[in-house]
Amino acid sequence: MATLKERRDPVRIFGRRLMLLGLFFLVVVALSGVWGIYRKERESAVLKQEALAQLATLSAQQDQLTASIADLETERGKEAALRQEYNVGNAGEGMVIIVEPLKPATTTATSTSFETWLQDTFSWW
């Protein structure tokens, strides 16, 4: 009977309830810490994926620039760059030939010596 009375002791019941409340508080604090770590892990996974995509883009750009530099070191590459920069020639052309426009043929009047003598003699006419 004494043990039953000890179990119903209000101080002991209050202590147990206080201990349960403390344990509940510790569980809530631990869960909030775990939830914060989970959110940070998700965020870092997203940032990692973005960084990997950016790395792939930058690697592709680096490869393209390396190829462009290697192409510009050749005479043909320099010529192609100049064509593209100054819009000379079409894409894929191997050689551009610039042709001077044809000059109109000048016609010279050929006159015979008799016609010249007549003009000199009858200049008034």
Legacy VTK file of the C-alpha trace (Angstrom):
# vtk DataFile Version 3.0
C-alpha trace
ASCII
DATASET POLYDATA
POINTS 125 float
0.000 0.000 0.000
2.870 2.294 0.672
4.064 1.880 -2.871
0.680 2.872 -4.258
0.678 5.951 -2.116
4.174 6.853 -3.325
3.018 6.571 -6.943
0.143 8.987 -6.342
2.306 11.512 -4.532
1.566 14.894 -6.205
5.215 16.022 -6.058
6.355 12.856 -7.753
3.630 13.151 -10.450
4.591 16.800 -11.025
8.270 15.797 -11.325
7.476 13.123 -13.874
5.337 15.495 -15.896
8.046 18.115 -15.731
10.590 15.546 -16.910
8.274 14.511 -19.799
7.862 18.162 -20.741
11.655 18.603 -20.696
12.130 15.496 -22.871
9.463 16.765 -25.269
11.274 20.111 -25.462
14.590 18.330 -26.184
12.943 16.261 -28.926
11.473 19.421 -30.510
14.869 21.172 -30.398
16.586 18.112 -31.882
13.961 17.825 -34.647
14.295 21.507 -35.521
18.082 21.060 -35.784
17.652 18.013 -38.003
15.115 19.896 -40.156
17.559 22.814 -40.563
20.339 20.439 -41.601
17.983 18.756 -44.082
17.046 22.111 -45.662
20.712 23.110 -45.936
21.523 19.761 -47.550
18.722 20.237 -50.133
19.885 23.787 -50.842
23.497 22.702 -51.238
22.412 19.892 -53.604
20.586 22.421 -55.793
23.583 24.769 -55.726
25.853 21.857 -56.614
23.707 21.020 -59.648
23.779 24.670 -60.758
27.549 24.794 -60.294
28.001 21.587 -62.311
25.843 22.996 -65.114
27.847 26.214 -65.065
31.079 24.199 -65.102
29.883 22.266 -68.158
28.983 25.530 -69.907
32.337 27.067 -69.087
34.160 23.942 -70.245
32.303 24.057 -73.563
33.175 27.745 -73.932
36.806 27.013 -73.140
36.899 24.264 -75.777
35.302 26.607 -78.315
37.760 29.406 -77.506
40.715 27.033 -77.709
39.525 25.886 -81.139
39.033 29.503 -82.236
42.522 30.459 -81.069
44.020 27.478 -82.889
42.060 28.457 -86.002
43.187 32.097 -85.792
46.827 31.025 -85.713
46.561 29.840 -89.324
46.425 32.094 -92.386
43.107 30.633 -93.464
41.643 31.298 -90.013
42.811 34.910 -90.042
41.273 35.371 -93.487
37.973 33.837 -92.320
37.893 36.113 -89.267
38.483 39.173 -91.413
35.757 38.093 -93.830
33.315 37.669 -91.007
34.273 40.951 -89.326
34.039 43.098 -92.450
31.306 41.158 -94.301
33.502 40.366 -97.277
32.486 37.270 -99.230
29.951 34.631 -98.368
30.255 31.866 -95.805
32.058 28.832 -97.168
33.763 30.626 -100.005
37.306 29.551 -100.627
38.497 32.573 -102.530
37.083 35.990 -103.287
38.051 37.614 -106.565
37.433 41.320 -106.784
36.920 42.371 -110.373
37.327 45.973 -111.466
34.252 47.298 -113.227
34.561 47.474 -116.976
35.363 50.914 -118.267
33.267 51.977 -121.225
35.226 51.956 -124.405
36.036 55.458 -125.524
35.207 56.103 -129.087
37.631 58.207 -130.975
36.605 59.787 -134.154
38.880 58.798 -136.905
38.939 61.271 -139.618
40.820 61.138 -142.807
43.249 63.770 -143.827
40.891 64.973 -146.572
38.157 65.638 -143.983
40.641 67.485 -141.829
41.737 69.611 -144.793
38.117 70.445 -145.570
37.430 71.469 -142.004
40.528 73.609 -141.865
39.792 75.198 -145.214
36.114 75.847 -144.710
36.119 76.546 -141.011
33.554 79.300 -141.404
31.058 76.877 -142.813
LINES 1 126
125 0 1 2 3 4 5 6 7 8 9 10 11 12 13 14 15 16 17 18 19 20 21 22 23 24 25 26 27 28 29 30 31 32 33 34 35 36 37 38 39 40 41 42 43 44 45 46 47 48 49 50 51 52 53 54 55 56 57 58 59 60 61 62 63 64 65 66 67 68 69 70 71 72 73 74 75 76 77 78 79 80 81 82 83 84 85 86 87 88 89 90 91 92 93 94 95 96 97 98 99 100 101 102 103 104 105 106 107 108 109 110 111 112 113 114 115 116 117 118 119 120 121 122 123 124
